[in-house]
Amino acid sequence: MKSTAAAATLATVLLVAPCNDAAAQKIRRWVDDDGVVHYSEIVPPEFAHRDRAVLNEHGITVDFEQGEITDEERAEMARLADEEEARRVEAESVARRDQVLLDTYLSVAEIEALRDRRLELMESQIKVTEQYLGNLRKRLEALQREAGRLSQNDTSGAGLPAELALDISRTTASISLYEENLSRARVEQEALNERFAADIARFIELKGLDSDPTL
C-alpha cells in the first residue's frame, strides 16, 4: 500500500511540475520515521535531517542530498575519524619498525647477539649496584652499632653526636636510592628481554622463517 501511495504522490508532483525544462524543479524523495515516502520540491524543516534522493522531471534519481547532521551524529563521525586516524598511525608505526628490523639484521642470530651484549652490560651494572648496596648496608649496621653503644654510655642525655646522626641519615637515604635504582634496572632488564623476544618473533614472521630461531 505504501509503495502504491508513494507512486501516486510522485505522479501528482510530476504532473503539476512545469513542463519547461529550464523552469522544471527537481523533486526530493525521502522516507520519514514511519517508512512513508515523501516527494516534494521543497523539504519541510521537520524533515531536513532526512537523507533524500533528487529526481529530475522524469522521476529519475540524478543526485543525493545528505540530511542535516545532528550533534550526536557529528560526535560519532568525529569519534570514528579519530579511530581511523589512530589505526593509520599505528599501521605506519608497525611498518617503520618492520623495515628497521629488516634493514638492521640479516639473521635471528644477529638479534640474539645484540640482545646478549645488552643484557650482559645491564647485568654487570646490576652487580655493581648490588655490591655497593651491600657495602652501604654494612656501613649502616656499623653506624647503628656505634649509635647504640654511645646511647648506652650516655649519662648526660645529650643524644647522638651530630656528625654520627648525619652520617646515619645520609647512609639510609643512599641505601633507599640504590634500592630504587636496582629495582628499576631489573624491570628494564625484563623489558629488554621482552622487546628482543618480540623482535625475534616478528623477524621470523617477516622473513617467513621456521619458528626455530637457530635456522
HURAGI-V994622 format. One record per backbone hydrogen bond with DSSP energy under -0.5 kcal/mol. CO is the residue of the C=O (numbers start at 1). NH is the residue of the N-H. E is the energy in kcal/mol with one decimal. If there is no record, write none. Layout:
# HURAGI-V994622
co nh e
CO NH E
CO NH E
This chain:
# HURAGI-V994622
co nh e
1 5 -2.5
2 6 -2.6
3 7 -2.2
4 8 -2.1
5 9 -2.4
6 10 -2.6
7 11 -2.4
8 12 -2.2
9 13 -2.5
10 14 -2.6
11 15 -2.1
12 16 -1.8
13 17 -0.9
20 23 -0.6
20 24 -1.7
27 55 -3.7
28 40 -2.0
29 53 -2.6
30 38 -3.3
32 35 -2.0
36 32 -2.5
38 30 -1.8
40 28 -3.1
42 44 -0.6
44 47 -2.0
45 48 -1.5
47 50 -1.8
48 68 -2.2
52 65 -3.1
53 29 -3.0
53 55 -0.5
54 62 -3.4
54 63 -1.3
55 27 -2.1
56 59 -2.3
60 56 -2.3
63 54 -2.5
65 52 -2.7
70 74 -2.7
71 75 -2.3
72 76 -2.3
73 77 -2.6
74 78 -2.1
75 79 -2.3
76 80 -2.6
77 81 -2.2
78 82 -2.4
79 83 -2.3
80 84 -2.4
81 85 -2.4
82 86 -2.4
83 87 -2.3
84 88 -2.3
85 89 -2.7
86 90 -2.4
87 91 -2.5
88 92 -2.3
89 93 -2.4
90 94 -2.6
91 95 -2.3
92 96 -2.3
93 97 -2.4
94 98 -2.6
95 99 -2.2
96 100 -2.2
97 101 -2.3
98 102 -2.3
99 103 -2.4
100 104 -2.0
101 105 -2.2
107 111 -1.2
108 112 -2.5
109 113 -2.2
110 114 -2.0
111 115 -2.5
112 116 -2.7
113 117 -2.0
114 118 -2.2
115 119 -2.6
116 120 -2.3
117 121 -2.1
118 122 -2.4
119 123 -2.6
120 124 -2.2
121 125 -1.9
122 126 -2.2
123 127 -2.3
124 128 -2.0
125 129 -2.2
126 130 -2.7
127 131 -2.4
128 132 -2.5
129 133 -2.7
130 134 -2.3
131 135 -2.0
132 136 -2.2
133 137 -2.2
134 138 -2.1
135 139 -2.3
136 140 -2.5
137 141 -2.4
138 142 -2.1
139 143 -2.6
140 144 -2.8
141 145 -2.2
142 146 -2.3
143 147 -2.5
144 148 -2.3
145 149 -2.4
146 150 -2.4
147 151 -2.1
148 152 -2.0
149 153 -1.7
150 154 -0.9
153 155 -0.8
161 165 -2.5
162 166 -2.3
163 167 -2.1
164 168 -2.3
165 169 -2.1
166 170 -2.7
167 171 -2.4
168 172 -2.4
169 173 -2.2
170 174 -2.4
171 175 -2.3
172 176 -2.1
173 177 -2.2
174 178 -2.6
175 179 -2.3
176 180 -1.9
177 181 -2.3
178 182 -2.5
179 183 -2.4
180 184 -2.5
181 185 -2.3
182 186 -1.9
183 187 -1.8
184 188 -2.5
185 189 -2.1
186 190 -2.0
187 191 -2.5
188 192 -2.5
189 193 -1.9
190 194 -2.2
191 195 -2.5
192 196 -2.4
193 197 -2.1
194 198 -2.2
195 199 -2.4
196 200 -2.7
197 201 -2.2
198 202 -2.5
199 203 -2.7
200 204 -2.4
201 205 -1.9
202 206 -2.9
203 207 -2.5
204 208 -1.0
204 209 -2.2
211 213 -0.8
212 215 -1.9
